Amino acid sequence: MSLMIPDEVLTASRFSEAELLREIVLMLFKENRITIGKAGSLLGMHLIEFQQLISSRNICIHYEIEDLDADIHTLSALEAQ
């Protein structure tokens, strides 16, 4: 899906297209609507770069018990290989 954003919005916000995309992705991540990996991917950033960006904005990483369980499962599977 493509979203058309009127030029007036860009002009009023004083953001470039890339800056507006960054702000939208940050908002989606902050609201826990997308994962950290997806957010970084949408911005073309490595995970560490995205973590630095959210840190500079004082945005917390969402890491729930389910995330820990998934990480443990993934690490166990990698160890078994």
N, C-alpha and C positions, 0 to 999 in steps of 0.2 A: 504494500500500500504506500502510496506517495501522499504527502501532505503539502498542499500549497499554502505558503505563508505570504500574505501580501507584503509588498515592498514597504508599505507604510509602517508595518510592525517592525521591520528591521531598522528603518529610519528612526522611528520613535524610541526603540530600545538602544540605539547606537551600538548594536552588536553586528559583527560580521556574521555570515551564514554559519561558519565554523564555531564562532563563539555562542551563537544561539543554540546550536546543536549541543554543545558542551553543557550549557545551562539546563537544557531539557533533560539530558541524560543524568546530570547530577541530581535534579529534582526527582526523577524517577527512581534513582538509586536511594536517595535519602528517604523517600516514601516507601521503600522496600517493595517496589513494583518490578524491579529487575535486579539480577544478581550482580555481584562485583565483576565477575568474569564477562558477563554480557555487556555491562556498562563500559568496561575497558575496551572490549571488542568493537562496540559501536563507535568509540572515539579513536580507534586505531592505536590504542596505547597498550603497552605491556602492563601486566598486573601491578608491578612495583610503581610504575609511573602513575597509574590511576590511584593507587594507595597514597602516593605523595600528594596528588591533587586533592583528594578528599580530606587528607590530613591538613592541608593548607587552608581548607574551608571549615575545619572543625566539624566534619561530618563523621559520625561513628560508623565503623564496619558492623554490619548485621551478621552475627555469628551465633546461631542458635544451637541447641543440643542436637537437633537433627543434622546440622552441618557437621558437627563433631563426629557423630555416628557415621555419616557418609565418608568423611575423611579417613576415619579409622578403617572402614571397609575397603576403601581404595588402597590405602597403604598396605593392608593385610594381603590384598590380591596381588599387589606389586611385589611384595616380599615373597610370596609363594611362587613367583615365576622363576 
